[in-house]
Amino acid sequence: MIETIQIPLLSDNYSYIIRDKNTNITGCIDPSVAKDIVNVLQNRGIDLNFILNTHHHQDHVGGNQELKEIYNCKIIGCYDDQNRIPGIDIKLKDSEQFNIGESVFEVIYTPGHTIGHICFYFKDQNLLFCGDTIFSLGCGRLFEGSYEQMTESILKIRSLPDCTKIFCGHEYTESNGKFAEFLDSRDDLLKKKILNIKKDRLKSKPTIPAILEEEKKLNPFMKFDNQEYLDSIKIENISNVENFKKIRIMKDNF
C-alpha cells in the first residue's frame, strides 16, 4: 500500500513522496528543489530510495543531484530521455513495470509536452503520477511533441479506470477552469466545480489529486471526440487530432 505525501514547491509545482507502507521503501516524484523534500523526509524519519522523473524540465529534475548526494538514491526516468535526466540510473520504457517495495507501477509513455515524457501508474492503488501531460481541467503545452502524440497520450490516460486519482505536476486548476468556462459557460457541473476550486484556493488547499471520472466530464482536452461538446463550443468534428489541436491553440491564445 502506498502513502502519498504532496509537497508544494516553487510557485505552483507539486512533488510527491511515495512510501510503500509494508517495506518503508520511498520514492520522490519530480523534485524541483531538494531542500523542502529533505525537510519532509527528516521530519517523518524516512529515507529516500528512488527519484522518479516524468520528464526532463528543470522544475521537475532540479533537486535530483542534491538528493542523490544526500541519500544515494537511484534515479528513474525514460529510456529515450536518458541524456536529459540528471543522474539517471534506471532507464525504463513504455509498459515496463518497477517495484517500490511491494508496490508496483507501470510506465505509460505519454509524449507531447516533451518527447520523453512518461507517467507512473500504480494500478492496484488507482494512482497516476502524470507530470505535465494532464492537469485538472487542462493539459500540458506542446513544447516538443506533436498534436498526434499528445492526443494519443490523453487517450491512454482516459482509458484508465474512472476511479484513478490523478497527481499532476502543477496547481493550474483555477486558471484552467477559466478557460473551460469560457468554452462552455452553460455547464452546471463545471460551474459547481469552479466554485469549489475557488473556495479551496482561498484556503490555500490543493485541488489535486483530481479524479479521472470527473476530468472526463469537465476537462476540455478529454472531450475532443465528444460530439455534443464539440457542438456546444462550435468546433467542427474533423478528427480527434484536429479537434484537440483547435482546443489547444485556443488555450494557448486565451
C-alpha positions as CSV (number, residue, x, y, z in Angstrom):
1,M,0.0,0.0,0.0
2,I,1.3,3.4,-1.0
3,E,1.3,6.5,1.2
4,T,1.4,9.7,-0.8
5,I,2.7,13.0,0.6
6,Q,2.1,16.0,-1.6
7,I,4.7,18.8,-1.4
8,P,4.1,22.3,-3.0
9,L,7.4,23.7,-4.4
10,L,8.4,26.9,-6.2
11,S,5.4,29.0,-7.2
12,D,3.0,26.3,-8.4
13,N,4.8,22.9,-8.6
14,Y,3.9,19.7,-6.8
15,S,6.3,17.0,-5.9
16,Y,5.2,13.8,-4.3
17,I,6.8,11.4,-1.8
18,I,5.5,7.9,-2.1
19,R,6.2,5.3,0.6
20,D,5.4,1.7,0.5
21,K,3.9,1.1,3.9
22,N,4.9,-2.5,4.2
23,T,8.6,-2.1,3.4
24,N,9.2,1.7,4.0
25,I,10.8,1.9,0.6
26,T,10.3,5.5,-0.5
27,G,10.4,7.4,-3.8
28,C,10.1,11.1,-4.7
29,I,8.4,12.2,-7.9
30,D,9.7,15.2,-9.8
31,P,11.7,17.1,-7.1
32,S,12.2,20.6,-8.5
33,V,14.3,21.5,-5.4
34,A,15.9,19.4,-2.7
35,K,15.5,21.4,0.5
36,D,11.8,21.0,1.1
37,I,12.0,17.3,0.2
38,V,14.7,16.8,2.7
39,N,12.7,18.7,5.4
40,V,9.7,16.4,4.9
41,L,11.8,13.2,4.9
42,Q,13.7,14.3,8.1
43,N,10.5,15.3,9.9
44,R,9.0,11.9,9.2
45,G,12.1,10.0,9.8
46,I,12.2,8.2,6.5
47,D,15.0,7.6,3.9
48,L,14.8,8.2,0.1
49,N,15.5,5.2,-2.1
50,F,14.3,6.4,-5.5
51,I,13.6,9.5,-7.5
52,L,11.1,9.2,-10.3
53,N,11.2,11.8,-13.1
54,T,8.3,12.2,-15.5
55,H,10.3,14.5,-17.8
56,H,13.5,16.5,-18.1
57,H,12.3,20.1,-17.4
58,Q,14.3,21.8,-14.7
59,D,11.2,22.4,-12.5
60,H,10.9,18.6,-12.3
61,V,14.5,17.5,-12.0
62,G,16.2,20.4,-10.3
63,G,16.6,18.6,-7.0
64,N,17.9,15.3,-8.5
65,Q,21.6,15.6,-7.9
66,E,21.5,17.1,-4.4
67,L,19.1,14.4,-3.2
68,K,21.2,11.7,-4.8
69,E,24.3,13.0,-3.0
70,I,22.4,13.1,0.4
71,Y,20.6,9.7,0.1
72,N,22.5,7.8,-2.5
73,C,19.1,7.1,-4.1
74,K,18.6,5.7,-7.6
75,I,17.0,8.0,-10.3
76,I,14.4,6.6,-12.6
77,G,13.4,8.1,-15.9
78,C,12.5,7.5,-19.5
79,Y,15.0,5.4,-21.6
80,D,14.5,7.7,-24.5
81,D,15.3,10.8,-22.4
82,Q,18.3,9.4,-20.5
83,N,20.7,12.1,-21.8
84,R,18.5,14.8,-20.3
85,I,17.6,13.4,-16.9
86,P,20.3,14.4,-14.4
87,G,21.9,11.5,-12.6
88,I,19.7,8.9,-14.2
89,D,20.4,5.2,-13.1
90,I,17.3,3.2,-14.2
91,K,16.0,3.8,-17.7
92,L,12.5,2.5,-18.3
93,K,10.4,2.1,-21.5
94,D,6.7,2.1,-22.2
95,S,4.7,-0.7,-20.3
96,E,7.7,-1.7,-18.2
97,Q,7.0,-2.4,-14.5
98,F,9.0,-1.5,-11.5
99,N,8.7,-2.1,-7.7
100,I,8.7,0.5,-5.0
101,G,8.9,-2.0,-2.2
102,E,5.9,-4.3,-2.6
103,S,4.0,-1.7,-4.7
104,V,4.3,-2.0,-8.5
105,F,4.0,0.8,-11.0
106,E,3.7,0.6,-14.8
107,V,5.4,3.1,-17.1
108,I,2.9,4.8,-19.5
109,Y,4.8,6.6,-22.3
110,T,3.0,10.0,-22.9
111,P,4.9,12.2,-25.4
112,G,3.5,15.6,-26.2
113,H,4.6,18.1,-23.6
114,T,8.1,16.7,-24.2
115,I,9.3,13.8,-26.4
116,G,10.4,11.7,-23.5
117,H,7.5,12.2,-21.1
118,I,6.3,9.2,-19.0
119,C,3.7,8.7,-16.3
120,F,3.8,6.3,-13.4
121,Y,0.7,4.2,-12.9
122,F,0.1,2.2,-9.7
123,K,-2.8,0.0,-10.9
124,D,-3.5,-1.7,-7.6
125,Q,-3.9,1.7,-5.8
126,N,-5.5,3.6,-8.7
127,L,-2.8,6.2,-8.6
128,L,-1.4,8.1,-11.7
129,F,1.5,10.4,-11.4
130,C,1.3,12.2,-14.8
131,G,3.7,15.2,-14.6
132,D,2.7,17.8,-17.2
133,T,0.7,15.6,-19.5
134,I,-2.7,16.2,-18.0
135,F,-3.8,18.7,-15.4
136,S,-7.1,19.1,-13.7
137,L,-9.3,20.8,-16.4
138,G,-6.2,21.2,-18.6
139,C,-3.2,19.6,-20.3
140,G,0.4,20.5,-20.8
141,R,1.7,22.7,-23.6
142,L,3.3,21.0,-26.5
143,F,6.9,22.1,-26.3
144,E,8.5,19.2,-28.2
145,G,5.9,16.6,-29.2
146,S,3.2,16.7,-31.9
147,Y,-0.6,17.1,-31.6
148,E,-0.9,13.5,-32.8
149,Q,1.3,12.3,-29.9
150,M,-0.5,14.4,-27.3
151,T,-3.9,13.2,-28.5
152,E,-2.7,9.6,-28.2
153,S,-1.2,10.2,-24.8
154,I,-4.5,11.6,-23.5
155,L,-6.4,8.7,-24.9
156,K,-4.1,6.4,-22.9
157,I,-4.9,8.2,-19.7
158,R,-8.6,8.4,-20.5
159,S,-8.7,4.6,-20.9
160,L,-7.7,4.0,-17.2
161,P,-10.4,3.2,-14.6
162,D,-12.7,6.1,-13.7
163,C,-11.6,5.9,-10.1
164,T,-8.0,6.7,-10.9
165,K,-6.5,9.6,-8.8
166,I,-4.5,12.0,-11.0
167,F,-1.5,13.6,-9.4
168,C,-0.1,16.2,-11.8
169,G,2.9,18.5,-11.6
170,H,1.3,21.9,-11.1
171,E,-1.5,23.8,-9.3
172,Y,-3.1,25.1,-12.5
173,T,-6.7,24.2,-11.8
174,E,-8.2,27.6,-11.2
175,S,-6.7,29.2,-14.3
176,N,-7.7,26.1,-16.4
177,G,-11.2,26.4,-15.0
178,K,-11.5,29.9,-16.5
179,F,-10.7,28.6,-20.0
180,A,-13.1,25.6,-19.6
181,E,-15.9,28.0,-18.5
182,F,-15.0,30.3,-21.4
183,L,-15.6,27.4,-23.8
184,D,-18.9,26.2,-22.2
185,S,-20.4,28.6,-19.6
186,R,-23.7,26.7,-19.5
187,D,-22.3,23.5,-17.9
188,D,-23.8,23.5,-14.4
189,L,-21.4,20.7,-13.2
190,L,-18.4,22.8,-14.3
191,K,-19.8,25.9,-12.5
192,K,-20.1,23.9,-9.3
193,K,-16.5,22.6,-9.8
194,I,-15.1,26.1,-10.3
195,L,-16.9,27.3,-7.2
196,N,-15.3,24.6,-5.1
197,I,-11.9,25.3,-6.7
198,K,-12.1,28.9,-5.7
199,K,-13.1,28.0,-2.1
200,D,-10.2,25.6,-1.9
201,R,-7.6,28.1,-3.3
202,L,-8.8,30.9,-0.9
203,K,-7.8,28.5,1.9
204,S,-4.6,27.5,0.0
205,K,-5.8,24.0,-0.2
206,P,-4.6,21.9,-3.2
207,T,-7.1,21.0,-5.9
208,I,-5.0,17.9,-6.7
209,P,-5.5,14.9,-6.9
210,A,-8.2,15.0,-9.5
211,I,-10.5,12.0,-10.2
212,L,-10.4,10.7,-13.8
213,E,-14.2,10.2,-13.9
214,E,-14.7,13.9,-13.3
215,E,-12.0,15.0,-15.7
216,K,-13.6,13.0,-18.5
217,K,-16.8,15.1,-17.9
218,L,-15.2,18.5,-17.4
219,N,-11.7,18.7,-18.9
220,P,-11.9,20.2,-22.5
221,F,-8.8,18.2,-23.5
222,M,-10.5,14.9,-22.7
223,K,-13.6,15.8,-24.7
224,F,-12.2,16.3,-28.2
225,D,-14.2,13.4,-29.6
226,N,-17.5,14.2,-27.8
227,Q,-19.9,15.4,-30.5
228,E,-22.3,17.1,-28.1
229,Y,-19.4,19.1,-26.5
230,L,-17.9,20.0,-29.9
231,D,-21.3,21.3,-31.0
232,S,-21.6,23.4,-27.8
233,I,-18.2,25.0,-28.4
234,K,-18.8,25.4,-32.1
235,I,-15.9,23.2,-33.3
236,E,-16.4,21.0,-36.4
237,N,-15.7,17.3,-35.8
238,I,-12.9,16.7,-38.2
239,S,-10.8,14.1,-36.4
240,N,-9.5,13.6,-32.8
241,V,-6.2,15.2,-33.6
242,E,-7.6,18.2,-35.4
243,N,-10.2,18.7,-32.7
244,F,-7.6,18.6,-30.0
245,K,-5.4,20.9,-31.9
246,K,-8.1,23.6,-32.2
247,I,-8.8,23.4,-28.5
248,R,-5.1,23.5,-27.6
249,I,-4.5,26.5,-29.8
250,M,-7.4,28.3,-28.3
251,K,-6.0,27.7,-24.8
252,D,-2.5,28.9,-25.9
253,N,-4.1,32.2,-27.1
254,F,-6.5,32.5,-24.2
